[in-house]
């Protein structure tokens, strides 16, 4: 479908909303395609393909709003959507903070070409995806000690998004993604242990070889064989790069404008205070080329700009869309996100934490005795106090060397205190949307044997 059709759809939605009685409106149209291939024991297990167009409409009447969505794009459905949305809006509760952006707030540059968010090469054939999945599975099975491969899959997706509003904004862009994932299992019966490896890229040519991904999954699963429970007590913990981003994710959730506006954030009073160690910054950059979280503008048409969330350890600001910014008496940070069936809400795309100068191995040597965490199971996080408790597995470390795999343990602490004690490694992967290295933390409570 050409982009002009998505543009025509959003314009039709806006026109229908105006005719139905809306005072203001915005519309989104998404054209998506996806192919996924799963293999098992050297044969095709499942093949899925989906494609279609979805549209969403938000109408505003005074300080009331309503959203509707549909996958039928006929003129009759569009008219019915608009009428239903206007009826719903008239019955909705008032919200004094909703509203479209002022024209002078809108992004002037709306071309996403420089961001390289869509691979211009042809959509891969299902046979090519199946070959990738089979090669990845075979490579995992070739690792000595691997009993079976639970899942091996390869997928591709592409979509185009177009947004328009009655304030004059209109813009759109395309995205693509190519991925390979493997989950391998070592051992048998109650002694089975699993681990995984996965890679995803915007451009197919950037994706690592499927055999390397499968081999990595197999080696990780074998390394987890015969785990024990770790010691109980206060020990340093090193979060592996694969899961370190979850720790920073809790910080990002706490500075989300919706949580702050509700007073339900453990960082609600921390603006201008030290939340990370001195010398460490957390930067959002929505304009990194070939990165999945990049965007030329946000879901309300505001420009996507680079900003320091934390600078030299000090919290600089919240993550805001227009409504949460108005509620807090601030300006939007251009972080509105939305789907076809919901109104805008604040969300973060690309972030990068300052990396350290030492490798993970060097941080392990510094740690001496403690726990290297490579996976989490479940979580109990108090969003108001920041109290943190998670089931974890990984490797027990003594003398700076991982000695044996561990599981069935719990890590506990308080996020506000934990984050001010992190020491970053230098192993973050730059192609990810969240670039976060391995993180060493001192003095967490471990509950093990």
Secondary structure as the mmCIF struct_conf table of DSSP 4:
data_model
#
loop_
_struct_conf.conf_type_id
_struct_conf.id
_struct_conf.beg_label_comp_id
_struct_conf.beg_label_asym_id
_struct_conf.beg_label_seq_id
_struct_conf.end_label_comp_id
_struct_conf.end_label_asym_id
_struct_conf.end_label_seq_id
HELX_RH_AL_P HELX_RH_AL_P1 UNK A 3 UNK A 20
TURN_TY1_P TURN_TY1_P1 UNK A 21 UNK A 21
BEND BEND1 UNK A 23 UNK A 23
STRN STRN1 UNK A 24 UNK A 40
TURN_TY1_P TURN_TY1_P2 UNK A 41 UNK A 42
STRN STRN2 UNK A 43 UNK A 61
TURN_TY1_P TURN_TY1_P3 UNK A 62 UNK A 63
STRN STRN3 UNK A 64 UNK A 70
BEND BEND2 UNK A 71 UNK A 71
HELX_RH_AL_P HELX_RH_AL_P2 UNK A 75 UNK A 91
BEND BEND3 UNK A 92 UNK A 92
HELX_LH_PP_P HELX_LH_PP_P1 UNK A 93 UNK A 94
TURN_TY1_P TURN_TY1_P4 UNK A 96 UNK A 97
HELX_LH_PP_P HELX_LH_PP_P2 UNK A 100 UNK A 102
HELX_RH_3T_P HELX_RH_3T_P1 UNK A 103 UNK A 105
STRN STRN4 UNK A 106 UNK A 106
BEND BEND4 UNK A 108 UNK A 108
HELX_RH_3T_P HELX_RH_3T_P2 UNK A 113 UNK A 115
TURN_TY1_P TURN_TY1_P5 UNK A 116 UNK A 116
BEND BEND5 UNK A 118 UNK A 118
BEND BEND6 UNK A 121 UNK A 121
HELX_LH_PP_P HELX_LH_PP_P3 UNK A 122 UNK A 125
HELX_RH_AL_P HELX_RH_AL_P3 UNK A 126 UNK A 141
TURN_TY1_P TURN_TY1_P6 UNK A 142 UNK A 142
BEND BEND7 UNK A 143 UNK A 143
TURN_TY1_P TURN_TY1_P7 UNK A 144 UNK A 145
STRN STRN5 UNK A 146 UNK A 165
TURN_TY1_P TURN_TY1_P8 UNK A 166 UNK A 167
BEND BEND8 UNK A 168 UNK A 168
STRN STRN6 UNK A 170 UNK A 186
BEND BEND9 UNK A 187 UNK A 187
HELX_RH_3T_P HELX_RH_3T_P3 UNK A 189 UNK A 191
STRN STRN7 UNK A 193 UNK A 201
BEND BEND10 UNK A 202 UNK A 203
HELX_RH_3T_P HELX_RH_3T_P4 UNK A 204 UNK A 206
BEND BEND11 UNK A 207 UNK A 207
HELX_LH_PP_P HELX_LH_PP_P4 UNK A 208 UNK A 209
HELX_RH_AL_P HELX_RH_AL_P4 UNK A 210 UNK A 223
TURN_TY1_P TURN_TY1_P9 UNK A 224 UNK A 224
BEND BEND12 UNK A 225 UNK A 226
STRN STRN8 UNK A 228 UNK A 228
STRN STRN9 UNK A 233 UNK A 239
HELX_RH_AL_P HELX_RH_AL_P5 UNK A 241 UNK A 254
TURN_TY1_P TURN_TY1_P10 UNK A 255 UNK A 255
STRN STRN10 UNK A 256 UNK A 256
HELX_RH_AL_P HELX_RH_AL_P6 UNK A 257 UNK A 262
TURN_TY1_P TURN_TY1_P11 UNK A 263 UNK A 263
TURN_TY1_P TURN_TY1_P12 UNK A 266 UNK A 269
TURN_TY1_P TURN_TY1_P13 UNK A 271 UNK A 272
BEND BEND13 UNK A 273 UNK A 273
STRN STRN11 UNK A 274 UNK A 274
BEND BEND14 UNK A 276 UNK A 276
TURN_TY1_P TURN_TY1_P14 UNK A 278 UNK A 279
STRN STRN12 UNK A 282 UNK A 284
TURN_TY1_P TURN_TY1_P15 UNK A 286 UNK A 287
TURN_TY1_P TURN_TY1_P16 UNK A 289 UNK A 290
TURN_TY1_P TURN_TY1_P17 UNK A 292 UNK A 293
BEND BEND15 UNK A 296 UNK A 296
STRN STRN13 UNK A 297 UNK A 297
TURN_TY1_P TURN_TY1_P18 UNK A 299 UNK A 300
BEND BEND16 UNK A 301 UNK A 301
STRN STRN14 UNK A 302 UNK A 303
STRN STRN15 UNK A 307 UNK A 311
TURN_TY1_P TURN_TY1_P19 UNK A 312 UNK A 313
STRN STRN16 UNK A 314 UNK A 315
STRN STRN17 UNK A 319 UNK A 319
HELX_RH_AL_P HELX_RH_AL_P7 UNK A 322 UNK A 328
TURN_TY1_P TURN_TY1_P20 UNK A 329 UNK A 329
BEND BEND17 UNK A 330 UNK A 330
BEND BEND18 UNK A 334 UNK A 334
STRN STRN18 UNK A 336 UNK A 337
BEND BEND19 UNK A 340 UNK A 342
STRN STRN19 UNK A 345 UNK A 346
STRN STRN20 UNK A 351 UNK A 353
HELX_LH_PP_P HELX_LH_PP_P5 UNK A 354 UNK A 355
BEND BEND20 UNK A 357 UNK A 358
HELX_RH_AL_P HELX_RH_AL_P8 UNK A 360 UNK A 367
BEND BEND21 UNK A 369 UNK A 369
STRN STRN21 UNK A 370 UNK A 381
TURN_TY1_P TURN_TY1_P21 UNK A 383 UNK A 385
STRN STRN22 UNK A 387 UNK A 398
TURN_TY1_P TURN_TY1_P22 UNK A 399 UNK A 400
STRN STRN23 UNK A 401 UNK A 414
HELX_RH_AL_P HELX_RH_AL_P9 UNK A 415 UNK A 419
TURN_TY1_P TURN_TY1_P23 UNK A 420 UNK A 421
STRN STRN24 UNK A 423 UNK A 424
BEND BEND22 UNK A 426 UNK A 426
TURN_TY1_P TURN_TY1_P24 UNK A 430 UNK A 431
BEND BEND23 UNK A 432 UNK A 433
STRN STRN25 UNK A 434 UNK A 435
STRN STRN26 UNK A 439 UNK A 447
#
